[in-house]
Amino acid sequence: MILPIVAYGDPVLRVKGEEIEASYKDLQTLIDNMFDTMYNAYGVGLAAPQIGLPIRLFIVDASPFSEDEDLDEKDREQLSEFKQVFINPKITKEEGDEWSFNEGCLSIPDIREDVRRKPKITISYYDREFNHHEETYEGLAARVIQHEYDHIEGVLFTDKLSSLKKRLLKGKLANISKGKIKVDYKMRFPLAKKGR
């Protein structure tokens, strides 16, 4: 089932998510619905707060990046099979010199900006069957994880921009909150006028 994605300005996007148990109500259905929702919006990652749930859960499927001609063969191969569910994740290490990459977000449509992040991370998490993993990721895979991880920490990619960039985007972000934007997927706007 395709769920509405929560737009910028909704308080749930600023909440630090709570850990969940394997017995969380309808967890497998929720995960399936999150994948349906993400694919419908052509995303490569989706965190539970983006569908209104303040819990520590996000999904990624970075396979669309594997078609990027600018990536080397090793990166393309890694990304082509990178589909994962992350439950109660904890980034335990971030390494390397920060690098810039243009990011967007399904909760903040039509805004893309360069964001600096570390190139290598180690993350501990549970998969959808609640098996525990500790893995290291690099490059775009690490970046997608860091972006989604920020969501469960109540952080948005726009928070990482310079104060000048934030001021320049203020009007656009306000319009997104009010629903004054065209999107081709279901969204929930916190400040939209009723009856529109």
N, C-alpha and C positions, 0 to 999 in steps of 0.2 A: 504494500500500500504506500502510495506517495503522500508524504506529510508536508505541511507548509514549513518553509524555512523562515526562522525568526530574523527580522531585519535589525540593522544597526539601531541602537537606541533602546532596545528592550533590556530591562534590568537583568534578565537571566544570563545575558552574555557577559555580565560583570561579576557573576557569582563563581567562587571557587567550588568546583564539583565535589560531591561526596563519593566516597568509595561504595561499591555495591558488592553484594554476595552472589554466589552462583544461583541462589534461589530467587533473585530479583524477578518480579512478576513479568511473565511473558518475554523474557530476555531474548530468546532466539527469534521470536517474531519481531521484536524491536530492532534487532540487528538486521534482519532481512528488509524491514521497512526503511531502515537508514540507507542500505545499499540501493534500494529502489529509488529513494528520494535523491541520493547523490547522482546516480546515473541519469535520472530524468533532468537534472540541472547541469549535466556535463561537468561535474566536479571530480576531483581526484582525492578528496578527503571530506569527511563530515564528522563533526563532534556533537555529542548529545545536547549540549546547550543550544546548538543551532536549531534544534527541533523542540526547544523549550524545556529540556530536562537537565537540571543541574547535577549531573552525575559524571563520574570519571570513566567515560567510554568514548572512543572515537574509532572510525574506520578509515582505511585508505585503500585505494586502488590506483597506483601510479602508472599502470600500463599505457595510458595515452601518451605519457612522456617518452615511451620507448620508440615512438615514431619520429622523434626530434633528430633531424639530420646532423645537428651541431654537436650531439653527444658522441662520445667514443663508443665503440662496440661493447665494451665491458659494462658501461653504464646502461646502455640500451637493453642489454641482456638482463641485468639486475632488475631494472624497472618493469620489464615485460611480465615478470612473474611476481611483482610486488603487490600482493593483495592481502590485507591483514586486518584483524580486529584487535584493538588494544583496550583491555579492561584494567582499571586501577593502575595505569602506567606511572612510572617514576623515572624521569631522566636522571641518571646517576653521574653522568660525565659528559661534558661538552669540550671538544678539543679543536685546536688549529686556529688559523687566522681567519677572522670574519670575512665573508665574501657576499657580494651583492647579487640579488636576483629579483626579477620582477614578480611580485605576488599579487593575487587577487583573493577574494573571499565570497562565498555564496551569500553570506549575510550582508555584504557590502557591495552590491552589484555595480558594475560600470566604473569602479575605481581600481586602478592597478598602480603600484608604486614599487620602487626598488627597496628591498629590506635586507639588512646585513645580519647574517647568522653564522655561527660556527659550522665548519664543514663535516664534523664527525661527532656522533653522539653514541652513548651507551644507554640503553633503556631496559628497565625491568617491567614486565607486564604479564597479564593473563590473556590467553586467547579465548575464543568463543566457547570452547569446552572447559575453560578454567584450568588449563595447563599453564604452569609458570614458565616464562622464558626470560633470559637476559641476553640481549643481542646488541651488536654494534652496527650502525648504519653510517654511510657516508654520502656526500653529494646531494643530489635531488631527493633521494629517499629520506635522508636525514632532515632535509628542509621541510618536506611535507609533514613528517612526524612533528617537528618543532612547531609548525604553524597550528596543527590540530591540538597539540599538547597545550599551547598557549590558551586555546579556547576553554579547556577544562580548568585552567588557572584564572579565568576571567580576564584574559588579555587578548586584544585584537591587534592585527598587524599594523593598523594605523597608529597605535600607541608607540610604535618603534620609529616613527618618522620624526623629522626635525620639527621644532615649534613653528617654523615658517610654513612648512608643508601642511601641518595640521591647520593653521589659520587659513591657508588657501583652499583647503578641502571642507571647511566648516559648513558652507552653504550647501554643497553637494550632499554631505552627510545628513544635514537637517532634512533635505528633500527625501532622502532614502527613508528616514524615520517616519515621515508623513505619507509615504507611499507615492510620492510624486516622481515616479520612475517607471519605465517600461521594462518588465522582465518576462521571460517566457517559461517561468516555473512558478509553482505555488509559493507565496510568501505571506507572512503575517507582519504587518507594520504597526509598531507600538503607538504612533501618533496619528494614524490615518483617521480622517473624519468618518464617522459612521454613516452608512447609507450611500457610500460612493460605489 
